[in-house]
């Protein structure tokens, strides 16, 4: 039933058809490589924007709020939207707030990891991994969640 549903949606939904063709089928058939699909004309402008902002010296004290980290227009849900930050949390924190808040954040989390609470360390590791592709540490209240989670776990035995 799963394969029948996928086959039906692939043939009757143009958006799904295009996404599967562009992201998976073109790679599997060898039309484009995985690097071309994921980096070239996709993420290279993000890396160039990060390099440009770092070369401007914004990694020291951060960007003013009125200046975007980078600017690119893209289509999302049938409308044009401006992308103004990267999808890598650590670069967003570095470029928006500077090196001192990034070091402070890391020192806080490293001190929390020293408590050796398995479930917290697992959750933190998953959030850190996700933050490489989704801005999970800055935009999605994850830091608040992790701090709250840590406090609940460490104080639940008392």
C-alpha positions in Angstrom: 0.0 0.0 0.0 2.9 2.3 0.8 4.5 1.9 -2.6 1.1 2.2 -4.3 0.5 5.5 -2.5 3.9 6.8 -3.4 3.5 5.8 -7.0 0.0 7.5 -7.1 1.3 10.7 -5.5 4.4 10.8 -7.7 2.2 10.6 -10.9 -0.6 13.0 -9.7 1.2 15.6 -7.6 3.5 17.9 -9.7 5.3 19.3 -6.6 6.2 15.9 -5.3 7.1 14.7 -8.8 9.5 17.6 -9.3 11.0 17.2 -5.8 11.7 13.5 -6.3 13.1 14.0 -9.8 15.4 16.9 -8.7 16.6 15.5 -5.4 16.7 11.7 -5.7 16.1 10.3 -9.2 18.6 12.6 -10.9 21.2 11.5 -8.4 20.4 7.8 -8.6 20.5 7.8 -12.4 23.8 9.7 -12.4 22.5 12.8 -14.2 24.0 14.9 -11.4 26.3 14.0 -8.5 25.4 14.3 -4.8 27.8 17.2 -4.4 26.2 19.1 -7.2 22.7 18.5 -5.7 23.6 19.5 -2.2 26.3 22.2 -2.5 26.7 23.7 -5.9 23.9 26.2 -6.7 22.3 25.3 -3.4 24.5 25.9 -0.4 27.5 27.5 -2.0 25.9 31.0 -1.8 25.4 30.4 2.0 29.1 29.5 2.5 30.2 32.5 0.4 27.9 34.8 2.4 29.4 33.4 5.7 32.9 33.9 4.4 32.1 37.5 3.3 30.6 38.4 6.6 33.5 36.9 8.5 36.0 38.7 6.3 34.2 42.0 7.1 35.0 41.3 10.8 31.4 40.7 12.0 32.5 37.6 13.9 34.0 39.8 16.6 31.0 41.7 17.8 28.2 40.5 15.5 26.0 42.1 12.9 23.6 44.9 13.6 20.0 43.6 13.6 19.1 45.6 10.5 21.8 43.9 8.4 21.0 40.3 7.2 23.6 37.6 7.4 22.9 37.0 3.7 20.0 37.8 1.4 18.5 35.4 -1.1 14.9 35.3 -2.4 13.4 31.9 -2.6 10.0 30.3 -3.2 8.2 28.7 -0.2 4.6 27.6 -0.2 4.0 29.3 -3.6 5.2 32.7 -2.4 8.4 34.6 -2.6 10.3 34.9 0.7 13.6 36.5 1.6 16.1 34.2 3.4 18.2 36.4 5.7 20.2 33.9 7.8 22.0 30.6 7.3 20.6 27.3 8.3 23.7 26.5 10.4 23.1 27.6 14.0 26.7 28.1 15.0 27.3 30.5 12.2 24.1 32.4 12.9 25.1 32.8 16.6 28.7 33.8 15.6 27.6 36.4 12.9 24.6 37.8 14.7 26.1 38.1 18.3 29.9 37.6 17.9 32.5 35.3 19.3 32.0 36.0 23.0 28.4 34.8 23.2 29.3 31.7 21.1 32.2 30.8 23.5 29.9 31.5 26.5 27.2 29.2 25.0 29.7 26.5 24.4 31.2 26.8 27.9 27.7 26.6 29.5 26.8 23.5 27.5 30.2 21.8 28.1 29.8 22.3 31.8 26.3 20.8 31.6 27.6 17.8 29.6 30.1 17.2 32.5 27.2 16.1 34.7 27.1 12.9 32.6 23.4 12.7 32.4 22.9 10.2 29.5 19.5 11.4 28.3 20.5 15.1 28.4 23.8 14.4 26.6 21.9 12.4 23.9 19.3 15.2 23.4 22.1 17.9 23.3 24.0 15.8 20.8 20.9 15.4 18.6 20.2 19.2 18.7 23.9 20.0 17.9 23.8 17.6 15.0 20.5 19.0 13.7 21.9 22.5 14.1 24.3 21.8 11.2 21.4 21.8 8.8 18.5 23.5 10.6 18.9 26.6 12.7 17.8 24.7 15.7 19.9 26.3 18.4 18.9 29.9 17.6 15.5 30.0 16.0 13.5 27.2 17.6 13.8 27.9 21.3 16.0 24.8 21.6 18.4 26.4 24.0 15.5 27.3 26.4 14.2 23.7 26.0 17.6 22.2 26.7 18.2 24.4 29.8 14.7 23.6 31.1 15.2 19.9 30.5 18.6 20.0 32.3 17.1 21.8 35.3 14.2 19.3 35.5 16.5 16.3 35.3 19.1 17.5 37.8 16.5 18.6 40.3 14.1 15.7 40.0 16.0 13.5 42.5 15.9 16.0 45.3 
